[in-house]
Amino acid sequence: MRGRSPARRPRTENSKALADALHSAAIHLLRTLRKEDDASGLSAPRLSALSVVVFGGPVTLGALARAEQVRPPTMTRIVTGLEKAGLVKRVADAHDRRLTRIESTTKGQRVLAAGRARRVRRLTDSVESLDDKGLAELGRGIQRFQEVIRAMSSSRL
């Protein structure tokens, strides 16, 4: 037990159990809400890439591939599909004409906003079933969850 005190062990086990439950809940939430994305007519990879472009601003193909954790040829196919659908466009970089940036179109922004609205509406329907105490507990839980996410993000830097 290198450097660990026996008093710390139960907290670690509890932390593991909570982390496992949180992981499972996040996956189930995403799977449930993903069904709302079917109305967009886009595949999950295309919606994900579109989201990066809409919220991250114009981005190079390479940066988009890294963000989506796919190889550049795969991202080229995804972007080509988004471009054909009128959701993104390729624009020359203002400072380096050798670079092309992927930029969202107004239609792409609308498609993404509509998808978010459907998912939020679905969540709202469920959240509304909670009483005031449940709503307060959920609010505190969300705040803690966001703290965990920030801690995870800052530990990678």
C-alpha positions in Angstrom: 0.0 0.0 0.0 2.7 2.5 -0.9 2.1 5.8 0.8 -1.7 5.2 1.2 -3.2 5.2 4.6 -6.0 2.7 5.4 -8.3 5.6 6.2 -8.1 6.8 2.6 -9.1 3.5 1.0 -12.9 3.7 1.6 -13.0 7.1 0.0 -11.1 5.9 -3.0 -13.6 3.0 -3.4 -16.5 5.4 -3.0 -14.9 7.7 -5.6 -14.5 4.8 -8.0 -18.1 3.8 -7.5 -19.3 7.4 -8.1 -17.1 7.8 -11.1 -18.4 4.5 -12.6 -22.0 5.6 -12.0 -21.4 9.0 -13.5 -19.8 7.5 -16.5 -22.7 5.1 -17.0 -25.2 7.9 -16.5 -23.4 10.2 -19.0 -23.4 7.4 -21.6 -27.1 6.6 -21.1 -28.0 10.3 -21.3 -26.1 10.7 -24.6 -27.6 7.6 -26.1 -31.1 8.7 -25.1 -30.6 12.2 -26.5 -28.9 10.9 -29.6 -32.2 9.6 -30.8 -33.4 13.2 -31.1 -30.5 13.8 -33.6 -32.1 11.3 -36.1 -34.4 14.2 -37.1 -31.5 16.1 -38.5 -30.8 13.4 -41.1 -27.1 13.5 -40.4 -24.9 10.8 -39.0 -23.4 11.1 -35.5 -19.9 11.8 -36.9 -21.1 14.5 -39.2 -23.1 16.2 -36.4 -20.1 16.0 -34.1 -17.8 17.6 -36.7 -20.4 20.2 -37.5 -20.6 21.1 -33.8 -16.9 21.6 -33.5 -17.0 23.9 -36.5 -20.0 25.9 -35.4 -18.8 26.3 -31.8 -15.1 26.4 -32.4 -15.1 28.7 -35.4 -13.3 28.2 -38.6 -10.8 25.3 -38.3 -8.4 23.5 -40.5 -9.1 20.0 -41.6 -6.2 18.7 -39.6 -7.3 20.4 -36.4 -10.9 19.2 -36.9 -9.6 15.6 -37.4 -7.6 15.9 -34.2 -10.6 17.3 -32.3 -12.7 14.4 -33.5 -10.0 11.8 -33.0 -10.0 10.6 -36.6 -7.5 10.5 -39.4 -7.5 13.3 -42.0 -8.8 11.1 -44.9 -11.8 10.2 -42.7 -12.4 13.9 -41.9 -12.1 14.8 -45.5 -15.0 12.5 -46.3 -17.1 13.9 -43.4 -16.4 17.5 -44.4 -17.2 16.7 -48.1 -20.6 15.4 -47.0 -21.2 18.4 -44.8 -20.2 20.7 -47.7 -22.5 19.0 -50.2 -25.3 19.4 -47.7 -24.6 23.1 -47.5 -23.7 23.0 -43.8 -20.0 24.0 -44.1 -17.8 25.7 -46.6 -14.1 25.7 -47.3 -12.5 29.1 -47.2 -8.9 30.2 -47.9 -7.0 31.3 -44.8 -6.6 35.1 -44.8 -3.0 34.9 -43.6 -1.7 31.8 -45.3 -3.3 31.0 -48.7 -1.9 27.4 -48.5 -4.4 26.7 -45.7 -8.0 26.0 -46.1 -10.4 26.5 -43.1 -13.7 24.8 -42.6 -16.4 27.3 -41.7 -20.1 26.7 -40.8 -22.8 28.2 -43.0 -26.0 29.7 -41.7 -27.8 26.5 -42.6 -25.3 24.5 -40.6 -25.8 26.7 -37.6 -29.6 26.4 -37.9 -29.4 22.5 -38.1 -27.2 22.4 -35.0 -29.4 24.8 -33.1 -32.5 22.8 -34.0 -30.9 19.6 -32.8 -29.9 21.2 -29.5 -33.5 22.5 -29.1 -34.9 19.0 -29.6 -32.4 17.5 -27.0 -33.1 20.3 -24.5 -36.9 19.9 -25.0 -36.5 16.2 -24.3 -34.5 16.8 -21.1 -36.9 19.5 -20.0 -39.8 17.1 -20.2 -38.1 14.8 -17.8 -36.7 17.5 -15.5 -40.2 19.0 -15.1 -41.3 15.8 -13.3 -39.0 16.6 -10.4 -40.3 18.4 -7.3 -38.6 21.6 -6.0 -36.2 19.5 -3.8 -35.3 17.3 -6.7 -34.7 20.3 -8.9 -32.4 21.8 -6.3 -30.5 18.5 -5.9 -30.1 18.2 -9.7 -28.8 21.8 -9.9 -26.2 21.1 -7.2 -25.2 17.8 -8.9 -24.8 19.6 -12.3 -22.5 22.2 -10.6 -20.4 19.4 -9.1 -20.3 17.6 -12.4 -19.1 20.7 -14.1 -16.4 21.1 -11.5 -15.2 17.5 -12.2 -15.1 18.3 -15.9 -13.1 21.4 -15.3 -10.7 19.5 -13.1 -10.2 16.8 -15.8 -9.6 19.5 -18.4 -7.1 21.4 -16.4 -5.2 18.2 -15.4 -4.5 17.6 -19.1 -2.8 20.9 -19.7 
